[in-house]
């Protein structure tokens, strides 16, 4: 999966305190002006092609060849 497209995530990005400093299980941020992007794509350098890479972006109506998403079945979030 690494290197195909950058993945849009369900989490929001607020630019400051997205994740706590200590270990957590399945962190989720429900509010913020941006969406989390993870990983790298064919258009990024090799160092960015790993799932730990996090960035942010705004949702747009236009297509972008380097961003995508993965459909998953998950419990409904409150």
VENSULWO-V124722 format. One record per helix or strand of 3 or more residues. SS is the DSSP state (a for helix, b for strand). FROM is the first residue (numbers start at 1). TO is the last residue. If there is no record, write none. Layout:
BEGIN
SS/FROM/TO ; SS/FROM/TO
END
This chain:
BEGIN
b/6/13 ; b/34/38 ; a/46/48 ; b/54/57
END
